[in-house]
Amino acid sequence: MTVIDWLLDSDPSIRWQVLRDLTGAPAKEVAAERATVATEGWGARLLGLQGADGSWGGAAWNRGWSSTMHVLMLLRDLGLDPASDQARRAVGLVRDRVTWRGWDGTTWRGLEWGGNPFFTGEVEPCINGQVAAVGAYFGQDVRGIVDRLLGEQLSDGGWNCEAANGSTRSSFNTTICVLEALLEYERTGGRTPEVTAARLRGQEYLLERRLFRRRSTGEVIARDRKGGASWARFAFPTWWHYDVLRGLEYLRSAGVTPDERVAEAVELVASKRDENGRWPLETRYPGVMPVEIDEGEGRPSRWNTLRALRVLRWSGA
C-alpha cells in the first residue's frame, strides 16, 4: 500500500484534503468528499456531541480538549464546510447560547468578560486567536477580537499571553494562534492594510528565528518556557502549542515563498519520515479527546503525514 493509499483509507476529513492537496483530483470530487465530513466519521461524531445549550463539554473553554473552542478548532481542521446545514446549525447555537461563564473559574484570571458571547472572546490572545480563527472560518463577526489582537502586538512582532503580567517578549505558542486567526480573517473577507501588516510582522517573528531558534544567540529553542513538549516533536491537534510543523503549515497556507530561513525546519520535517514514508504522532498533549482521530502517540499518524507531505511539496524538498 502506498502512502497515498494509506491516507485515503481513512476518514472523509483526511480523504478530501489528500484529494485536494496531494493528488490533484477534480474539484467536484474534492467537494463531494468534503461534504461527507458533516455526515460520516469524526465530523459527524463531533457534531453529535453538541449539547442543547450549544456547547461542547458544557464550557466555552476547558483544560480537557472537549470544550466548545477545542471542538470548533477540530472541526475547522477536519474541514467541515461552513456552508453546510450542519455547520450553520451548530455554529448558530454557539453564537446564540454559549458564553464565557462556562470555564473552570478556579484557574482563570479576570471576570469582567465572564458573560461575553462566545464569539466576542475573552482576554488572552492565545485563546482569542483560536476563537477568531474558528469564528472567521464559520462566518461569524470577530472584528472585535481582531481589533483587540492588533492592539496587543508586541514590539518584536509577536504576541504573548503573559504581556498582561509584564512580559515584553513574544511567545511562539501565542503568536502562531494569532497568525492563524489573522490569516483566516483575511481569507474570509476581513483583509485590511492594518490586519495584513500585523500578520506580516508576526510572520517575520517566526522567520527571523528560523522557526525554532533564538534570534539573539541562534541556539535551538528546545521547548517553551512553560515546559511543554519539544518544538521538534510533532503533535496533532496542537491547540495552543507550537511546533515546527505547525509553523511551516502556517507559512505554506499563507502562500509564503520558501527561502533559506525555512530550510533547516523543512529538513527536520523530512528527517522524521519512517521507512514506510509515514510520520508518527510524536507528542500527545494531556487531556481527553472528545473523539479519537489518530492511533496514538508513537504510532504512524495520518494527520502528521498529510501535513508533512504538504509542507515538503510546498518547499520543493
N, C-alpha and C positions, 0 to 999 in steps of 0.2 A: 504494500500500500504506500503510495507516495504521500508526502506531507500534505499536499493539497487535498488528496482523497481523505486523509485522516481529519483534516479540518472540516471538510464538507460532511463527514459522517458525524454530525453534531446537531446542536440546537439551531433553530432558524436564525437566532441573533448572531451566531458565528457565520452561518452559511451565507447570509445576504452580504455581509461585509467581505467575505472571501470572494464572492462573485464580483462585487464591485471593484475591490482594490487589488486582487491578485490574478483573476482570470480574464478580466475584460469582458464579462458576459454582457449581453444586450440589456439596455435599461429596463425593458419590460420584464425580463426575467428577474432582475435585481429587485424591482418594485414588487413583483408578485411574492418573492421570498420574504421580503421585508414585511409585507402585510401580515404574514403569519406570526410575527413576533407577538402580536396582541392576542392571538387565539390559541397558540400552542406553546409548549415548553416553558422555559424560565419566565418569559414575559407574562404569559397568561397566569402562571402561578403567583407571580408578584402582584399582579393586578387583583387577583382573587383574595389577597391578604389585607386589602384596604378595609379599615373599619367604617362603620356607619357614620362616625364623626369626621370622616375624611382623612384620618391619619393612618399611618402605619406605626405599629408598636405603641400606639397611644401617645405619641410625642412628636413635636416638631423636630427634635434632635435628642439623641441619647448616646451613650458610650457603647452600645451593643450592636451597632450596624443595622438595626431593624427599624429605625425611625423613618419619619416621612422624608427628611432630607436625604438620608442614605439610599432609600429605595428609589426616589426620583433620580438621584445620580446614577444608580444602577440601570434604571430603565432608559436613561439617556445613553449610557454606554452600550446597552443592548440594541439601541437604535429604534425604539418604539416610535412609530410615525406620529408626530404631534397632531397631524390632521385626522387621525383615526378616531372613530366614535369612542373607542375605549379610552384613549388618551384624553380626549376632551372631557369625558365624564369624570375620570379620576382626578384630573388637574383642577377641574371646576369645583369639585368637593374640597380639595385642599385650599383653593383660593377663598372659598366661601365659609369654611368651617374651622380650619386649623389656625391656631395662634401659637405664640411662643410661650404660653403658660404650660406647655406640655413637657418641658425638660425636667431633669432631676436638679432641683434648685439648690441642693447641698453643695454643688461644686461650681456653680455659675456666679459670676460677679455681675452686679447691677440688676435692677429690677424695673427701670424706667421703660424698658421695651417689652416687658413681660406679656402685655396684651396685644402686641403688634400682630396683624395678619401675617401669615407665613411669608408671602412674597414682599413684605415690607422689610424683612430681615431683622437682625439684631445688632450686636456691636463689634464682634470680632471679624476682621477681614477674611480670615481663613474660612469661617462659616459663611459669611456673607458672599464670598466668592462662589461658593458652591450653590447657594440659593439663587444668586444671579445667573449662574450658568444654566441651571435647570429651568429657572423662570423664563429666561430668554429662549431657550430651546423649545419650551412648551407654549410660547406665545403670550407670556404674561408681562405685565408692566413692571419692570425692575429698574426704571430710571432712577428712583430714589436711592437704591442700593449703589448703583453705578456712580452717581454723584458723590456719595459718601466715600467710595473706594478711591475715586480720583483725588479727593481731598486728603487721603491718608497715605499717599505715595511718599516714600522717604527719599532723602537726597541722593542715595546711591541707586535709585531707580526701582527698588523693590518694595515689598510690604512686610510687615511683621505684626502679629497679634500682640506682641509684648510692647509695641510702641506706646500704648496707653500707660505702661508701667515704666516708661523712660528709655526704652531701647531705641537707639538711633541707627542700628544696623538691620538690614533686611534679613528675612528668613526664606530659604529656598521653599520650605513647606508652604508658607503663606503665599509667597509670590506665585507659585505655579497655580494655585487655586484662583487667584485674581486674574492671571493672564488667560486662563481658560475661559473665565467669565467674560472678560472684555472681548475676546475673540468671538465668542458665541453671540454676544450682544451686537457686535458689528455685523456679523453674518445675517442676523435676523432683523436688520433694518435700523439699528441704532448707531451706525457709523457717523461720527463727528470728528473734526480735527482734534478735539481735546481727548476723546477716547482713544483714537489711533495713536496720538503722540504718547500718551501714558503707557499704552501697551508696548509700543516700540522701545520706550525707555526700560520697561521691565524686562523685555526680551533681551536687551543688551546686558542687563544684570546677569542673566544666565550665560550668555555668550562670552562675556568678558572673563568669566570664571570657567570656561570650557565645560560647563555643566556640572562639574564636581570638584573644582579646585579652588583654593583660596586665592583671591586676587592679590593679596599682599605678599604671599610667600610662594605661591604656586603649588603648595602641597595638597595632596588629595584630602578632601574632607571625608573622613571615614563614616560619619553619621551625624545626625542633627544634635543640637545641644541638649535636647530632652531625652537623649539615649535611645532613639528609635533604631530601626534596622539600618544596615549599611546602604548607602545610596547605590552601591554596585550590585545589590541583590534585588531582584525584580519581584514585585508583588502585583496582584490584581484581586479585587479592587484596591485602589491606592488611597481612596478617601482624601484626607488632608496630608498624607505622607508623600514626600518627593522621592523619586529615584531617577536614575539616568535615562531609563527607557521612557518614563513619563515625560521628562524634559524633551527628549528627541521627538516623541509623538506630538507634543505641542508644536515644535518648530516645523515638523512636516505638515501638520494640519494648517498652520499659519502661512504656508507657502514660502518659507524662508529658503533661500538658495544655500545649500550646504557649502561650508568653506573649511579652512584648516582648524577653526575653533571647535568644530564638532567631530573632527576626525578621530580623536582618541576615544571619545564616547561611543562612536559608531563601532570602532574596533572592539571595545569592551562588549557591546551587544553581540557582535559576531562571534566572539570567543565563547559565548555561553551555549552555542548550539551543540546538541549531543550528536552521537553517531548516526541517529535516525533523522537528523535535521530538525529536531524539535527543541523548544526551550522549556525548562522546568519552572514551576512555581517555587521560587526560592524563599519567599517570605509570606507568611500568613499572619496578618495582624490580629491581635486578640479581640475576641468578640464573636457572638453567634450570628452567622449569616441567616437572613430570612429564607433564602433558597440557595442551595449549594450549586455553584456554577463552574466548579473545577474539581479535579480528582484528588486534591490535597497537596500540602506542602511536600516538596521533593519529587513530585510526580510530573510528567510532561504536561504542560499547560497549553491548551488551545488558545487561550487569551494572550498569553505571553508570546506564543509562536506567531499568531496573527499580527500582533503589534510589532514584533521584531522584524518580521518579513516586510511589513510596510515601511519600516524605518530603513532597512537595508536597500529596498528598491528606491526609495526617495534619495538616499545618499549616493546611489550608484555603486555601492560596495559589492 
